[in-house]
Amino acid sequence: MIIFSGNTKEGKPYVIRNLEAGDTEAMMRYINKLSLEQTYILRQGEQSTYEEEKKFVDDQLKQMKDGKALYLVIESENCIIGATQINLKEKVHSHVGHLGISLALSYRDQGLGAKLLGVVIERSKIELPSMKIIDLSVFAINDRAKHLYEKFGFKEFGRLPKGVFYKGEYVDHIYMHRDVIMSST
Ligand SMILES: CC(C)(COP(=O)(O)OP(=O)(O)OC[C@H]1O[C@@H](n2cnc3c(N)ncnc32)[C@H](O)[C@@H]1OP(=O)(O)O)[C@@H](O)C(=O)NCCC(=O)NCCS
């Protein structure tokens, strides 16, 4: 289902929509390229096979069907150019959703991350009504992502010193949270 349609700064049309069963191949291409870039994400070059990606997509679709996840992709020119997801935690943590977001390199720094983040948070109020809190983690050196999260009301609640080993250096891992419905005060 298409949730938002827009144009990039260069005028290329894009849509933000739910992940679908037919996305495996495009998701595999997207995530494997992102991994090779060795940006500020978990994967640092590791590649997924089609079977692994299919298992991942099927699992996310099942979680979405069960009301435990929201997985959105941003698509332009028949390619997935970004993704964001919120996965609800389990048992006593089931009111907490963990958020992740990424965009393909050439689509960064033109406001698409902010658009995607705004859309996933708004959409989660409908699709994940039991969720009260969103949390996330970010490498301490990822100033752009930290800025974006703060702009959306996320606040740091802790950090694991040297919790990430990134490109041969230990860097802090920051944890952030916000309420889904933010009070105006
Ligand atoms: C993080 C990410 C999703 C943000 O999306 P984006 O489209 O590039 O971000 P936007 O253009 O919407 O917004 C970026 C904001 O950060 C600001 N910014 C850019 N570089 C910055 C820097 N080095 N330090 C501080 N702020 C910075 C921009 O000015 C903009 O803020 P503004 O709108 O207030 O001016 C995207 O860059 C990305 O996928 N990066 C690689 C993967 C990643 O880091 N994922 C997050 C893991 S926690």
The ligand as an ORCA input file, in Angstrom:
! r2SCAN-3c Opt
* xyz 0 1
  C      20.673      8.749      8.648
  C      19.863      8.903      7.368
  C      18.685      7.926      7.372
  C      19.317     10.351      7.325
  O      18.593     10.536      6.125
  P      18.922     11.820      5.194
  O      17.910     11.842      4.120
  O      20.353     11.786      4.808
  O      18.660     13.002      6.228
  P      17.857     14.352      5.978
  O      18.380     15.010      4.742
  O      16.401     14.110      6.045
  O      18.267     15.153      7.283
  C      19.595     15.225      7.677
  C      19.723     16.296      8.735
  O      21.020     16.157      9.329
  C      21.760     17.338      9.110
  N      23.125     16.909      8.943
  C      23.740     16.414      7.824
  N      25.004     16.099      8.106
  C      25.200     16.405      9.421
  C      26.301     16.307     10.301
  N      27.475     15.826      9.879
  N      26.145     16.705     11.585
  C      24.958     17.183     12.036
  N      23.855     17.281     11.240
  C      23.993     16.905      9.955
  C      21.148     18.005      7.896
  O      21.422     19.391      7.884
  C      19.672     17.707      8.160
  O      19.157     18.500      9.187
  P      18.181     19.740      8.921
  O      17.032     19.226      8.142
  O      17.792     20.184     10.305
  O      18.997     20.752      8.176
  C      20.735      8.671      6.098
  O      21.731      9.681      6.001
  C      21.419      7.300      6.080
  O      20.814      6.331      5.667
  N      22.679      7.231      6.515
  C      23.443      5.985      6.491
  C      22.827      4.905      7.359
  C      22.565      5.416      8.755
  O      23.328      6.153      9.337
  N      21.404      4.970      9.303
  C      21.034      5.316     10.662
  C      21.620      4.334     11.589
  S      21.259      4.736     13.288
*
